Structures are given as structure tokens and as C-alpha cells.
Amino acid sequence: MTARIARVGIVAKQGLVEASEHLTRLAAWLHEHRIEAVFETSTAVLTPTIGAQANRSREDLPNYVDLIIVLGGDGTLLSMARAVGDLGVPILGVNLGGLGFLTATTLEEMLPALERLLAGGMEIEERMMLSASLRRGGQVVGEYLALNDVVITKSAMSRIIDLSVSVGGRHAISYRADGLIISTPTGSTAYNLSAGGPILFPTMDAVVLTPIAPHTLSNRPIAVPGAQRIEVALLVDQEVMLTMDGQVGVPLRERDVVEVQKASARIRLVRFPQKDFFSVLRTKLKWGER
């Protein structure tokens, strides 16, 4: 990335007071390099000295900046990715949370990463997103974006739910299960992995369907091309939720249809060239350790 960076948006996990000193350090570095810092509103209040500077809401921030730095965990980055949508603003994720597959840059690496970015020495990796629409009675009643996954799941007190799935306009499979995960390659290391789904290389053009605790043991996860349109119909009258990235939730009704397809938007993540996907997997999943 060699384009001039004039304004940088800064987002921290909401209420993360321990991020204060790192925000102050980052703001000082940007000021020294004559780059304007634009803070997300709830991030600005974490440090009093920053509060008076330019700030924008999380939804508006991507419209005003050339780069966004996210300090927190993957959840913070996921919410920011949905706000960025198809604007194409690159995101640098700095890990202040736990596992952190998306926020793979450490605090110690944050400023060196920015130095290298300004010098054109960082890589920008594009990740596919999912577009989900909810149809009820033949009418679209909601449209959503997801970077990790779109999930249909029963409530804690519900019985097994029945789902009918079509792929590319043709009936593919019927599930009796606790739910269904429709995951991007990026999301393959999230809920999909916990439910026994496969890990996909993050730049693949594919989507994984992973049933949650299926009643039929032969119902296994399946990967389909990213260009395929997936439709899921709910066939039971129970408490069932549709969630995007585990952060946006919508209750479903019997006969609702959820249509999922590859979104036109692609998220651009900044990373060190030497920090490839397998090095992240080895670190985060502790591969090779006894």
C-alpha cells in the first residue's frame, strides 16, 4: 500500500480502559508523522487528552479516513468490517483480546507496522464477505453483512429445528439439527471450527455449510463455491435466531427464508508479509506443541 495516508481512523474495544495508554502513544506517533487521527466516538472518551480531537461514530468513520486501526479482539474488528462494507478502507487489527485470528498484529508490532505501511512494505489481503437477506411472506424484511458467518440457531429451550437448504436454486439437503453455520473462509476458524467444520485458506472463494449437532450423523460440513446462492427455509414454529458474526441477531418465524450469497464488498486486512496464514495458525492453535 503506497497511497498517501492523510487520515487514520482509530477504534478500540468499547469500554477497554487499558487501551488508554496505547491510544495516547498511537495519537502521538500519528501527529509526529503529520497524519490526522480520527477517533471513533466511544474510543475518544477512553483518554481525556484525546476526547477533544476529531471523532466520528463507528458507522460514519470509514467515510472520512484512509486507514482504520482496530485495537481489541476479533469481535471489535468484525463490527468495524461491517461498517466499512464496500468502501474498501484497509483495516489494521491490533490484538488486545484473546485468540485474535483477525487482529494478528501485536501491540509491540503496531508502530513498526505503520512505519512499514507508509513505506509500502505491508501486504493488503482481501477477504470475502457474506450478504444475507431475510424474506418473510415473499418480502425482504432485512439485509445484512457478515465477515465471519451467518448462523441460524435454536434457543436454549427449543427442540431440534428443521431446515431446508437450496444451493444454486436447487434443493440440496434437509437438516434436523440445533442450527446451521454458513461461514466464509475467514470465519472458518471461528464458530465453524468449534462445530467441527474445516479450516479454509482465507482468500479462497468458497462458503462452508456446517450443521450444529445434527440429528443425522452423516450430515457433515460441506464447502460450496462462493458464487453459489444459498437459501435456508425454517420449517418449524420455534424460537430460532438468525445472527451475523455473532453480533447482530434477528428472530425468525416459521417459513422464513434466509438467502446468503457472496457480497460485493471485500474487506482489506493489513498484515506483515512474513506473517502468513499458517504462521498465525501455528501461533494461535499452538500447532506443533505437545
N, C-alpha and C positions, 0 to 999 in steps of 0.2 A: 504494500500500500504506500504509494508515493505522493498522493494528492495532498495538498495543503490542509492541515487540520487547524482551523481557527477557533472552533468552539467544541468543548468536550462536556458531555452530559455525565453527571455522577449520581449513581443510585446506590444506596446501602439498604440492607435489610431493615424493614421498619422497626423502630424501637431499639436497634442494636447500639446501645450506648458505647460499648467497647470499640466501635468503629470510629469514634470521635477523633482520636489522635491520628489515625491513618488518613482521615478526610482532611485534616489540617495539613498534614505532610503533603498530600496529593495536591491540594489547592496551592500551596507554596511553590511546588515544583512547576505547576502549570503557569503560575504567574511569572516565574523566572524565565520560562520559555515563551512568554508573550502569547499564551493561549488562554482564551476566556473559559472559565469554569461555570457551567450552568447546572445548578443543583436541583434535583427532584425535591419537591416541596417538603416532604416528611424527612428527607435526608438532611436538608439545610438546618433544621431545628436541632439536629444532634450535636452541633457545635455552635455555640453562640457567636463566635467570630465569623462564622460563615453565613449565618442567618440573614444578614443584610445584603448579601450578594444576589446576583440574578438567580431566580429559581422558577421552575415550571412544574406543572402537575405531571404525573407519570404518563398520562395519555398524551399530553402536548409535547413533552420533552423531545421525542425523536424528530419533530418538525424543525427544531432550532439548532441541532448540533451535527457535527461531522463524525463523531465517535461517542460511544457510551461505555463508561466503565461501571461495572456492577461489582460491589463489594458485598459478599454474603455467601449463600449457598446456591445450589441449582434452582431452588424454588424462586428465589429473587430474580434470577436470570430468566426463568421461564415466563414470569409475569411481564418482564420487560420485553421479551421477544414477541409476545402477543401484541404489545403496544407498538412495537416497531412495525410489525406487519410487512407490507410490501414496500416500505420506504428505503430499505437497503442499507440502513445505518449500521456499520460494524459494531460489534459488542466485544469488549474485553472483560472476561469474567475472572474476578479475583476471589479466591476461596477463603471465606471466614466461617464457613459452616462445617459440615461433616464430610461425607463421601466426595462430593464435588466432581462429577464427570464433566460437567459443562464449565464450571468455574475451576479450571485446572491450573490457573496461574496462582502461585503463592504470593503472600504479602511481600516477601523478600524479592520476588521477581517483578513486582508491579512497576516500579520506576525503570529498571533496566528494559522491561518490555516496551514501555513508552519510548525510551531512547531509541530502541531498535525500530520501532514502528515509524518514528519520524524520519529515520534513515532509510526506510524502505526494506528493512530486514526481517519483517514478520510476515507470516502467511495468513491469508484470509480463507477460511474453509466455509463453504456454503452447505447449509443443511435444509432439507425439505421440511415443509410444514403440512399439516392436515387442515382441510376445510370441512367443517361439519354443519349440516343443516338439519333442522328438526321439522318434519312435516306432520301436521295433525289435521285429519279430515281433508287431506289433499292440499292444505295451505301451509306455506312455510311460516313458522312462528318463531324461529330463532336461527341465527347464523353465528358460527364461532370459529376461532382459530386455535390450533394446538401445535406445539413443537414436539412434545413427547408422545402424548397418546390421547385418544378418545375412548372412554370407558363406560360401559353400561353395566350396572351392578345392582344387586338387590340390597334392601336394607337389612339390618341385623336380624329383624324378626320375620322377614319374608321367607317363603319356601323357595325351592328351586324355580327358576324362571325359564320360560320357553322363548327362544329367539329363532327367527327365520332369516337366513343370510343369503343375499344375492351378490354375485360378483360379476361385473360387466354386463348387467342386465339379465343374468341367468341365475336361477336358483342354485346355490352351491351346497348349503348344509343347514341343518336344523340343530340347534344346541339346546340341551337341558343342562343348565349349569348355574353357578352363582353369579355369572356375568361373563362379559366378553371384553377383552382389551384389543383395541386397534391401534397399533404402535408404529411410529416412524423408526428408521434405523437409530436416530438419536435416542428415542425412548426405549430402545431395546434393552438398555442397561438399567431401566427403572422398574416400574411395576411388572412389565413383561418378563424381566429376568426373575423376579421374585415368584412369578406364577409358572415358571418352568419353560418360558419361551427362549428362543435362540438369541444370541448376540449377533447383530448385523454390523458390518462396517458402516460408519456413519454417513458416508457420501453415496451409499447405494440408492438406487431408485426402486425402492420396494416398501411394502407395508406388511406387517405381521398381524395375523389374527390369532389370539391366544385365549382359549376359554379358561374361565376361572373355576376350578374344582368341577369339571364336567361330570355329569352323571354316567356318561358312557366313556369308559377308559380309552377307547380307540379314537376319541376326539382329541387330536393332537394339534399343536400350533402349526399354522401354515403361512408361508410367505407368498405374496402375490405381487405382480408388477405394480409400480407406483401409479401407472396410468389407468389402472382399473378402478371403476366406481363401485363402492361397496354400499349396500343398503341392508339395514338391520331393522326388522319389524318385531315389535314387542307383542307377544301373543297372550299375555296374561294380565289380569287386573290385580296388580300388587304394587307395593311401594318399591319403585325402581328409580334409580338416578342415572342421568347422563352427566359425566364430568369430563372437563378438558384440562389436561395437565394436573389433575387432582386439585385444581384451584377454583374453577368455575363449575357450578353444579346446577342442573335443571331437572325437576321431577318429570318422569314420563308417565303417560297413560296408555292403557290397552289400545293396540292398533296404531300407536305412534310409529313413524318410520324415521330412522336416523340415516342420513346419507353422508358418507365420508369419501372424500377424494383428495388427491394431492392438490395443495393450494398453489396459486400462482406466486405467492410470497415465498421467499427463501431467506433464511436467517444467515448472516455472515458473522462467523466467530473468529476472533483474532487469536493466533497461537504461535508459539515458538516453532520454527521449522523442525527442530530436533525432538520436540515433544509430540510424537505421533500417537495414533490411537492405541497401539499395542503397548507403548510405554506407559500410557495412562491406565490401561487395563492391569498391567503388572503392578503398578503402584497402588491403585485403588482396590483391586481384588486380591492383592498380595499373592499373585501367581508366582510359583517357584519357591515359596517359603514353606517350611514344614511346621 
